[in-house]
Amino acid sequence: MAHGLHGYAVDLDHLNSAIGCRDQEFLQGLKTRFSSVVAFYEKWNGAHAPNSEILQLDNALELLINTVPEKISNESAALGYGIEILSYHLGEHINLGRAGRSALRDITLEQIHEVIDEMNELVGPTPLDTELTLNDGIINRTVKNMVNEARYPGIGYLKRNELQRISNDLLNSNLSDPPEEWTWYPFLLLFHGALERDCDLITFYY
C-alpha cells in the first residue's frame, strides 16, 4: 500500500468537543455513514493480522465518543483511523492534484521530514504556538491531549493562526523559482486549503 499524507480542513474545537461527548445518536450516525470503511478495516485485519489484538474500527469509534482515550498504542492504532473518520465527518478532505488525488501520495516519511526541514529554514525555529517543532506539528500532535505511542497513523495539526503565519513566511521568502518547483508547494496547498475554508488543518500519515 502506498503511503501518503492526507489533510482535512476541520474546526479543532468542534473535533475536540466530539471526542468524549457520549452522544449515542452521533455515534450511531458515524457507524452508519462509515459502515463500509469499518467493514473494510475488519476484513483487512482478518487477512493480515488474524491473531492480533488490534482494535477494530467500530470499537475505536465507541471509545472516542464514549471516553477520552489516554493513548493510541500499537494495539489500539485504530483510534487514529477513528479520529480521521471524525475529521472527515466534521470537516472536509483537502484534495490536491488531478482527479482529487492528494499531491502528497506515494511519499515516504523520510521525504516528508526532508521537505519540512526545508520549510523550517524559511519559517524560523518556532513557527507554532507551542514548543513543538514543525515536524511534530504535522506528524505527531494528537488532539485532546492523547499520546500517539503507535505513531501510526501519524497524526498532526496546525491551527489557523499557525497556518497563516507559516504561509506568509513561505510566500515572503522571495524565491525566484516558479511555485511548482518549490519542494514544499504541496504543503502550501494543504495550508491554503484549510485557510480558504476558515478551518484548522489536521493531517494523517499512513
C-alpha positions, 0 to 999 in steps of 0.5 A: 500500500502506498503511503501518503499524507492526507489533510482535512480542513476541520474546526479543532474545537468542534473535533475536540468537543466530539471526542468524549461527548457520549452522544449515542445518536452521533455515534450511531450516525458515524457507524452508519455513514462509515459502515463500509470503511469499518467493514473494510478495516475488519476484513483487512485485519482478518487477512493480515493480522488474524491473531492480533489484538488490534482494535477494530474500527467500530470499537475505536469509534465507541471509545472516542465518543464514549471516553477520552482515550489516554493513548493510541498504542500499537494495539489500539492504532485504530483510534487514529483511523477513528479520529480521521473518520471524525475529521472527515465527518466534521470537516472536509478532505483537502484534495490536491492534484488531478482527479482529487488525488492528494499531491502528497501520495506515494511519499515516504516519511523520510521525504516528508521530514526532508521537505519540512526541514526545508520549510523550517529554514524559511519559517524560523525555529518556532513557527507554532504556538507551542514548543513543538517543532514543525515536524511534530506539528504535522506528524505527531500532535494528537488532539485532546491531549492523547499520546500517539505511542503507535505513531501510526497513523501519524497524526498532526495539526496546525491551527489557523493562526499557525497556518497563516503565519507559516504561509506568509513566511513561505510566500515572503521568502522571495524565491525566484523559482516558479511555485511548482518547483518549490519542494514544499508547494504541496504543503502550501496547498494543504495550508491554503486549503484549510485557510480558504475554508476558515478551518484548522488543518489536521493531517494523517500519515499512513 
